Amino acid sequence: MPTTASFSMIGVAGRRLRVGQWHAPGTETAPERGKSGVPGRRPLVILSGIGMNMEMLEPIACRMPGRRIVSFDMPGIGQSPDPIFPYTIPHMALTLAALLDRLRIDAVDLLGISWGGAVVQQFAFQHRARTGKLVLAATSAGGTMIPGNPSLVSQMLDPMEYSVEKTLRRNLAMLYNGGGADRVSLNAATAPSPLGWSCQLAAFAGWSSAAFLPLLGMPVMVMADADDQLIPPANAHFLHNAIPGSRLELTEGGGHLFMFSRPDAFIVPLTGFLDGPG
């Protein structure tokens, strides 16, 4: 699937990051011109899973033509340069805030998928005034998470298995499908660098949101799939129980990346939540 995004390299918070935007004014294709920036809709920031470059977000972004969508490749992922020094989840939340400043965006809705769910949780806590609604999909609270299938988890520990094109798609097929009945297309995947992959693993390993989840006051929807073997749905129940007033959406048969294996079914509750009251 060809991407409809506009990409650029932006220097922010001491890093150069590849930033992608869908449906932003001036970036849409002719048939879509005039559909972006619907009044009353905040831009949506989407941050995805470990090692995932932005092109893999296309199945979601192309189904939301009325909303400006922003994302970026983490350091060492996709076409963002390798990190010069390791980073933490709180630091990447600050980096996202600095990026929004550069883009002159005051407030956003947030969708965090798998690893990206950690950064959006942290951003929502650190920058509550800039957070509209928060969607947490196939993610966890970090250090307190219920672990997944040991064979899948162990596959993540060797960065060389994901930085070599020959083995990349074989490993991603096992990791990202994560128990689903429908396969996730990996045609858009590009290999991260060993350093980029390692830094993502290290940042998540030392992070937890458990202490601040009860303090999140914005509307939150937690989404999970019953067949997710990488991040079991018990983690979604933990998030839902810890976040006051949150909404829980459970699916079946989609696996870890149910939002990509069954994008049409994912978009319905997502847009219903984002466009609903609150």
Long-range contacts (C-beta under 8 A, 24 or more apart in sequence): 1-58, 1-59, 1-62, 1-185, 1-187, 1-188, 2-58, 3-54, 3-55, 3-58, 3-188, 4-28, 4-29, 4-32, 4-58, 4-61, 4-62, 5-54, 5-55, 5-57, 5-58, 5-61, 7-54, 7-79, 9-79, 10-72, 10-99, 10-102, 12-95, 12-98, 12-99, 12-102, 13-91, 13-94, 13-95, 13-98, 13-99, 15-75, 15-80, 15-81, 15-83, 15-84, 15-95, 16-80, 16-81, 17-72, 17-73, 17-75, 17-80, 17-95, 17-99, 18-54, 18-72, 18-73, 18-78, 18-79, 18-80, 19-70, 19-71, 19-72, 19-99, 19-103, 20-54, 20-57, 20-70, 20-71, 20-72, 20-73, 21-68, 21-69, 21-70, 22-61, 22-62, 22-64, 22-68, 22-69, 23-61, 23-64, 23-65, 23-66, 23-67, 23-68, 23-69, 24-68, 24-69, 24-70, 25-68, 32-65, 35-65, 35-66, 36-65, 36-66, 36-67, 36-68, 37-68, 38-66, 38-67, 41-66, 41-67, 41-68, 41-274, 41-275, 42-107, 42-108, 42-109, 42-132, 42-133, 43-67, 43-68, 43-69, 43-70, 43-105, 43-108, 43-109, 44-68, 44-69, 44-70, 44-108, 44-109, 44-110, 44-111, 44-274, 45-69, 45-70, 45-71, 45-96, 45-100, 45-108, 45-109, 45-110, 45-111, 45-120, 46-70, 46-71, 46-111, 46-112, 46-113, 46-116, 47-71, 47-72, 47-96, 47-110, 47-111, 47-112, 47-113, 47-115, 47-116, 47-117, 47-119, 47-120, 48-113, 48-114, 48-115, 48-116, 49-113, 49-114, 49-115, 49-116, 49-138, 49-176, 49-257, 50-114, 50-115, 50-156, 50-197, 50-200, 50-201, 50-204, 51-77, 51-162, 51-172, 51-192, 51-196, 51-197, 51-200, 52-77, 52-113, 52-176, 52-189, 53-77, 53-78, 53-79, 53-188, 53-189, 53-190, 53-192, 54-78, 55-188, 55-189, 55-190, 56-186, 56-188, 56-189, 56-260, 58-188, 59-185, 59-260, 59-263, 60-111, 60-259, 60-260, 60-263, 60-266, 60-267, 63-263, 63-264, 63-267, 64-267, 64-271, 67-274, 70-99, 70-100, 70-103, 70-105, 70-108, 72-96, 72-99, 74-196, 74-199, 74-200, 75-196, 75-199, 76-192, 76-193, 76-195, 76-196, 76-197, 76-199, 76-200, 77-192, 77-193, 77-196, 77-197, 77-200, 78-190, 78-192, 79-190, 80-196, 82-193, 82-195, 82-196, 83-195, 83-196, 83-199, 86-199, 86-202, 86-203, 87-199, 87-203, 88-203, 88-206, 88-207, 89-118, 89-119, 89-122, 89-142, 89-203, 89-204, 89-207, 90-122, 90-126, 90-207, 92-119, 92-122, 92-203, 93-119, 93-122, 93-123, 93-125, 93-126, 93-127, 94-126, 96-123, 97-123, 97-126, 97-127, 97-130, 100-130, 106-130, 107-131, 107-132, 108-132, 109-133, 109-134, 109-135, 109-274, 110-134, 110-135, 111-135, 111-137, 111-270, 112-136, 112-137, 112-139, 113-137, 113-138, 113-139, 113-257, 113-259, 114-138, 114-139, 114-230, 114-231, 114-256, 114-257, 115-139, 115-200, 115-204, 118-142, 118-203, 118-204, 118-207, 118-209, 121-209, 121-213, 121-216, 122-207, 122-209, 124-216, 124-218, 125-209, 125-212, 125-215, 125-216, 128-216, 128-217, 128-218, 131-218, 132-218, 132-219, 133-218, 133-219, 133-220, 133-221, 133-273, 133-274, 133-278, 134-216, 134-218, 134-219, 134-220, 134-221, 135-220, 135-221, 135-223, 135-270, 135-273, 135-274, 136-220, 136-221, 136-222, 136-223, 136-236, 136-239, 137-222, 137-223, 137-224, 137-258, 137-259, 137-266, 138-178, 138-223, 138-224, 138-225, 138-228, 138-230, 138-231, 138-256, 138-257, 138-258, 138-259, 139-231, 139-235, 139-239, 140-231, 140-235, 140-238, 140-239, 141-208, 141-209, 141-210, 141-213, 141-235, 141-238, 141-239, 141-242, 142-204, 142-207, 142-208, 142-209, 142-210, 143-205, 143-206, 143-207, 143-208, 143-210, 144-208, 144-210, 144-238, 145-231, 145-235, 145-238, 146-232, 146-234, 146-235, 146-238, 147-232, 148-178, 148-228, 148-229, 148-230, 148-231, 148-232, 149-179, 149-229, 149-230, 152-178, 152-229, 152-230, 153-230, 156-201, 157-201, 159-194, 159-195, 159-197, 159-198, 159-201, 160-194, 162-191, 162-192, 162-197, 163-191, 163-192, 163-193, 163-194, 163-197, 164-191, 165-191, 175-230, 175-256, 176-255, 176-256, 176-257, 176-260, 177-255, 177-256, 177-257, 177-261, 178-227, 178-228, 178-229, 178-230, 178-231, 178-255, 178-256, 178-257, 179-225, 179-227, 179-228, 179-229, 179-230, 179-255, 179-256, 180-225, 180-227, 180-228, 180-253, 180-254, 180-255, 180-256, 180-257, 180-258, 180-261, 181-227, 181-253, 181-254, 181-255, 181-261, 182-253, 182-254, 182-255, 182-261, 182-262, 183-261, 184-255, 184-257, 184-260, 184-261, 185-260, 210-242, 213-239, 213-242, 213-243, 214-242, 214-243, 214-244, 216-243, 216-244, 217-244, 219-245, 219-247, 219-273, 219-278, 220-245, 220-246, 220-247, 221-246, 221-247, 221-248, 221-249, 221-269, 221-270, 221-273, 222-246, 222-247, 222-248, 222-249, 223-248, 223-249, 223-250, 223-251, 223-258, 223-259, 223-266, 223-269, 223-270, 224-248, 224-249, 224-250, 224-251, 225-250, 225-251, 225-252, 225-253, 225-254, 225-255, 225-256, 225-258, 226-250, 226-251, 226-252, 226-253, 227-252, 227-253, 227-254, 227-255, 228-254, 228-255, 228-256, 228-258, 229-255, 229-256, 230-256, 231-256, 247-273
